[in-house]
């Protein structure tokens, strides 16, 4: 669109400029005595607009205004794309951190379950403690899966914002289950 408005400005500038036109003509005619004659003419015409100054200025100002509007729209679009890309990047970073925390929580929950099972076998804890540790591990696994899904979605949004949606998937931060 920017190129079109620049061309419009150029047309407006040239529309009232003097023009030099080369004309060519040929005419066949018959006289009364049935003789044929051929007339050929070549002419040069110079057109100089005398009262087109205000029209030219008006066309140029309209074309300039359209050009500035197109440039402003381009800058606005560039800013929006940059903001979307930055937001997508920050969301991906946030979800990557949350995924690492969820993975660490799962490791801790596994250790808790192993400890509670060992305590239960030695009669130092009861079954409710083992069930609590198992529930904690289940919740940690669910949290890790949800965090992994959110990280992948954020990564795809970033890829779309960068215009590289077809890029090969990378491994998530930390370990993959």
TALINRA-V372821 format. One record per backbone hydrogen bond with DSSP energy under -0.5 kcal/mol. NH is the residue of the N-H (numbers start at 1). CO is the residue of the C=O. E is the energy in kcal/mol with one decimal. If there is no record, write none. Layout:
((NH & CO & E) (NH & CO & E))
//
This chain:
((5 & 1 & -2.0) (6 & 2 & -1.9) (7 & 3 & -2.0) (8 & 4 & -2.2) (9 & 5 & -2.0) (10 & 6 & -2.0) (11 & 7 & -2.5) (12 & 8 & -2.4) (13 & 9 & -2.1) (14 & 10 & -1.9) (15 & 11 & -1.5) (17 & 14 & -1.2) (19 & 47 & -2.3) (21 & 19 & -0.5) (21 & 45 & -3.4) (23 & 21 & -0.5) (23 & 43 & -3.3) (25 & 41 & -2.5) (27 & 39 & -2.9) (29 & 37 & -2.5) (31 & 35 & -2.5) (34 & 31 & -1.6) (37 & 29 & -2.7) (39 & 27 & -3.1) (41 & 25 & -2.9) (43 & 23 & -3.0) (45 & 21 & -3.3) (47 & 19 & -2.9) (47 & 45 & -0.6) (48 & 46 & -0.6) (49 & 47 & -0.5) (56 & 52 & -2.6) (57 & 53 & -2.3) (58 & 54 & -2.3) (59 & 55 & -2.7) (60 & 56 & -2.7) (61 & 57 & -2.6) (62 & 58 & -2.3) (63 & 59 & -2.5) (64 & 60 & -2.9) (65 & 61 & -2.3) (66 & 62 & -2.3) (67 & 63 & -2.2) (68 & 64 & -2.7) (69 & 65 & -2.3) (70 & 66 & -2.2) (71 & 67 & -2.4) (72 & 68 & -2.5) (73 & 69 & -2.3) (74 & 70 & -2.2) (75 & 71 & -2.5) (76 & 72 & -2.4) (77 & 73 & -2.4) (78 & 74 & -2.5) (79 & 75 & -2.3) (80 & 76 & -2.4) (81 & 77 & -2.4) (82 & 78 & -2.3) (83 & 79 & -2.6) (84 & 80 & -2.6) (85 & 81 & -2.4) (86 & 82 & -2.6) (87 & 83 & -2.7) (88 & 84 & -2.4) (89 & 85 & -2.3) (90 & 86 & -2.6) (91 & 87 & -2.4) (92 & 88 & -2.2) (93 & 89 & -2.4) (94 & 90 & -2.5) (95 & 91 & -2.5) (96 & 92 & -2.1) (97 & 93 & -2.2) (98 & 94 & -2.3) (99 & 95 & -2.2) (100 & 96 & -2.1) (101 & 97 & -2.2) (102 & 98 & -2.4) (103 & 99 & -2.4) (104 & 100 & -2.2) (105 & 101 & -2.5) (106 & 102 & -2.0) (107 & 103 & -2.1) (108 & 104 & -2.3) (109 & 105 & -2.4) (110 & 106 & -2.4) (111 & 107 & -2.2) (112 & 108 & -2.4) (113 & 109 & -2.3) (114 & 110 & -2.5) (115 & 111 & -2.5) (116 & 112 & -2.7) (117 & 113 & -2.6) (118 & 114 & -2.1) (119 & 115 & -2.4) (120 & 116 & -2.5) (121 & 117 & -2.2) (122 & 118 & -1.3) (123 & 120 & -1.3) (124 & 119 & -3.2) (125 & 119 & -0.9) (129 & 126 & -0.6) (130 & 126 & -1.2) (131 & 127 & -2.7) (132 & 128 & -2.3) (133 & 129 & -2.1) (134 & 130 & -2.4) (135 & 131 & -2.6) (136 & 132 & -2.4) (137 & 133 & -2.1) (138 & 134 & -2.4) (139 & 135 & -2.6) (140 & 136 & -2.0) (141 & 137 & -2.4) (142 & 138 & -2.4) (143 & 139 & -2.4) (144 & 140 & -2.3) (145 & 141 & -2.5) (146 & 142 & -2.5) (147 & 143 & -2.5) (148 & 144 & -2.7) (149 & 145 & -2.4) (150 & 146 & -2.5) (151 & 147 & -2.4) (152 & 148 & -2.3) (153 & 149 & -2.4) (154 & 150 & -2.4) (155 & 151 & -2.4) (156 & 152 & -2.3) (157 & 153 & -2.3) (158 & 154 & -2.2) (159 & 155 & -2.4) (160 & 156 & -2.5) (161 & 157 & -2.4) (162 & 158 & -2.2) (163 & 159 & -0.8) (163 & 160 & -0.5) (164 & 159 & -2.9) (167 & 164 & -1.4))
//
